Amino acid sequence: MELEKAIQQTKFKSEHHKMLLNLIYTSGLINSEQARFFKTYDLSPQQYNVLRILRGQYPNPASVGLVQDRMLDQMSNASRLIEKLKLKKLLTRRECKADRRQVDIVITLEGLKLLEEIDKKFPAFEAQLNCLSNEDAHLLNTILDKLANGF
């Protein structure tokens, strides 16, 4: 759907203004679909992101700071997300032996199994992006990288 139809607006201050609104609108669509997908696993997209980070570190522990630094959503509260995942028994938290001020976080076997289950179904979710060719996706990635470098 074209942005003009979606938000019922035909005039924009500039192409850059329209681009900004389009990015916000499209991001919202993707975030909604992601939330719906992960809800079936009793996860939020941010919790899934934490689990993926921990799987990448596994079997080594990670600190809260490392998780926060690698999160896609930099506005997320990593400590709160980690606590929720701990309650679901998808990760463990323990005092770091080398530095008692730091907490070691490790994904559990249950967390790894859940990610394996999600990995089997995730291609169907990603298939929604097949409206773009590989070349289009590469071009969009290049443009988004350029845009991110402006901040």
C-alpha positions in Angstrom: 0.0 0.0 0.0 1.2 3.4 -0.8 1.9 5.7 2.1 -0.5 8.4 0.8 -3.4 5.9 0.9 -2.4 4.4 4.2 -2.2 7.7 6.1 -4.7 9.5 3.9 -2.3 12.4 3.1 -1.4 13.6 -0.4 1.0 16.4 0.3 4.3 16.3 2.2 6.8 19.1 3.1 9.4 17.3 1.0 10.5 13.9 -0.3 12.7 13.6 2.8 9.7 14.3 5.1 7.7 11.7 3.2 10.6 9.2 3.5 10.7 9.7 7.2 7.0 9.1 7.6 7.3 6.1 5.3 10.1 4.6 7.4 8.1 5.1 10.6 4.9 3.7 9.1 6.6 0.6 7.5 8.6 0.0 10.7 5.3 0.0 12.6 3.9 -2.6 10.2 6.9 -4.9 10.6 7.0 -4.5 14.3 3.3 -5.4 14.6 3.8 -8.5 12.5 6.9 -9.5 14.5 5.0 -9.0 17.8 2.2 -11.3 16.5 4.7 -13.9 15.4 6.6 -14.0 18.7 3.5 -13.9 20.8 2.9 -17.5 19.8 6.1 -18.4 21.7 5.2 -16.1 24.6 8.0 -13.8 23.7 8.4 -10.2 22.7 10.7 -9.3 19.7 13.0 -7.7 22.3 13.1 -10.9 24.4 13.9 -12.9 21.2 16.7 -10.5 20.4 18.2 -11.1 23.9 18.0 -14.9 23.4 19.7 -14.6 20.0 22.5 -12.5 21.5 23.0 -15.1 24.3 22.9 -18.0 21.8 25.7 -16.2 19.9 27.8 -16.1 23.1 27.0 -19.6 24.2 28.5 -21.4 26.0 30.3 -18.3 27.3 28.4 -15.9 29.6 27.4 -12.4 28.6 27.1 -9.3 30.8 24.0 -7.0 30.8 26.1 -4.4 29.2 27.1 -6.6 26.3 23.5 -7.6 25.7 22.4 -3.9 25.8 25.1 -2.9 23.4 24.1 -5.6 20.8 20.3 -5.0 21.1 18.6 -3.9 17.9 16.2 -1.7 20.0 18.6 0.5 21.9 15.7 1.9 23.9 14.9 -1.5 25.5 15.6 -2.1 29.2 17.9 -5.1 29.0 17.8 -5.7 32.8 14.0 -6.0 32.7 14.0 -8.2 29.7 16.6 -10.5 31.2 14.6 -10.8 34.4 11.5 -11.8 32.4 13.4 -14.4 30.5 14.9 -15.7 33.8 11.4 -16.2 35.2 10.6 -18.2 32.0 13.7 -20.3 32.7 15.2 -19.4 29.3 18.4 -18.0 30.8 20.3 -18.0 34.1 21.8 -15.1 36.0 24.7 -15.5 38.4 27.3 -13.4 40.0 30.5 -13.2 37.9 33.4 -14.9 39.6 36.0 -12.5 38.2 34.1 -9.3 39.0 31.4 -9.5 41.7 29.8 -6.2 40.5 29.0 -7.9 37.2 26.3 -10.5 36.5 26.9 -13.4 34.1 24.0 -14.3 31.9 23.8 -17.7 30.0 21.0 -19.1 27.8 19.6 -22.3 29.2 19.0 -25.5 27.2 15.3 -24.6 27.3 16.2 -21.3 25.7 18.2 -23.0 23.0 15.4 -25.4 22.3 12.9 -22.6 22.0 15.2 -20.8 19.5 15.5 -24.0 17.4 11.7 -24.2 17.3 11.5 -20.6 16.2 14.2 -21.1 13.6 12.0 -23.7 11.9 9.1 -21.3 11.6 11.0 -18.0 11.0 11.5 -18.5 7.2 7.7 -18.3 6.8 7.7 -14.9 8.6 10.6 -13.6 6.5 8.8 -14.7 3.3 6.7 -11.6 3.7 9.8 -9.7 2.6 9.9 -11.6 -0.7 8.0 -8.8 -2.4 11.6 -7.3 -2.8 14.1 -9.0 -5.0 17.6 -9.7 -3.7 18.8 -6.7 -5.7 16.1 -4.5 -4.1 17.0 -5.8 -0.6 20.7 -5.1 -1.2 19.9 -1.5 -2.5 17.6 -0.9 0.5 20.3 -2.1 2.9 22.8 0.2 1.3 20.4 3.1 1.6 19.5 2.3 5.2 23.2 2.0 6.1 23.9 5.4 4.5 20.9 6.9 6.4 22.1 5.3 9.8 25.5 6.8 9.2 23.9 10.2 9.1 23.0 9.9 12.8 
